[in-house]
Structure formats: C-alpha cells, structure tokens
C-alpha cells in the first residue's frame, strides 16, 4: 500500500496539482518528520499559481497534453 506522500507525488507528476495539494494538506504526518511534505506543497502551490496567472492573462497553458485556456 502506498503512503499518502507517494500518492501525492504520483498526482503531482501527473500534473494533477489540486488533487496532490488536497492529499498533502490532509496528511497527518508532520512536516518536521518528513521534509518532502513542504517541498511538494510548495511545488503544487507554485504550479497552481502559474496556471491561474496564465488564465488571468488569457494565455493558454499546456499541462502535459491537457490545455488550460
């Protein structure tokens, strides 16, 4: 069975940033116990911010085969 962090990593790598963020935020592990948690939280927030900014500017963003316009 995969850990929640492994699931979040898989979702992040699949460019499903919102779902990965939800998994990370629901984890009971402390970020002090596992430094990868804040790392992946930061990556997810950055990617979501980037796609949000591009959408605000009416640019299109390619998310690995899925296009957000």
C-alpha positions in Angstrom: 0.0 0.0 0.0 1.3 3.4 -0.9 1.7 6.2 1.6 -0.2 9.4 1.2 3.1 11.1 0.2 3.6 8.6 -2.6 0.1 9.2 -3.8 0.7 13.0 -3.7 3.9 12.6 -5.6 2.2 10.5 -8.3 -0.6 13.1 -8.6 1.9 15.9 -8.9 3.9 14.0 -11.6 0.6 13.5 -13.4 0.1 17.3 -13.3 -3.0 16.9 -11.1 -1.8 19.7 -8.7 -5.1 20.4 -7.0 -5.6 16.7 -6.0 -2.0 16.4 -4.9 -2.4 19.5 -2.8 -5.5 18.1 -1.2 -3.7 14.9 -0.3 -0.7 16.8 1.1 -2.9 19.1 3.2 -4.9 16.1 4.6 -1.8 14.2 5.8 -1.3 13.7 9.5 2.5 13.5 9.2 4.3 16.5 10.5 6.5 18.4 8.0 9.1 18.3 10.7 9.1 14.5 10.4 9.2 14.5 6.6 10.8 17.4 4.8 9.3 16.3 1.5 5.9 17.4 2.5 6.6 21.2 2.5 8.7 20.7 -0.7 5.7 19.2 -2.6 3.3 21.7 -1.0 5.4 24.5 -2.5 5.6 22.9 -5.9 1.8 22.4 -6.0 1.1 25.9 -4.9 3.6 27.3 -7.5 2.1 25.3 -10.3 -1.4 26.3 -9.4 -0.4 29.9 -9.2 1.3 29.7 -12.6 -1.7 28.2 -14.3 -4.0 30.7 -12.5 -1.9 33.7 -13.6 -1.8 32.4 -17.2 -5.6 32.0 -17.2 -6.0 35.6 -15.9 -3.8 36.9 -18.7 -5.8 34.8 -21.2 -2.8 32.8 -22.2 -3.0 29.1 -22.7 -1.0 26.7 -20.5 -0.1 23.2 -21.6 -0.2 20.7 -18.8 1.2 17.7 -20.4 -1.4 17.1 -23.0 -4.2 18.9 -21.3 -4.5 22.5 -22.3 -5.9 25.1 -19.9 -7.1 28.2 -21.7 
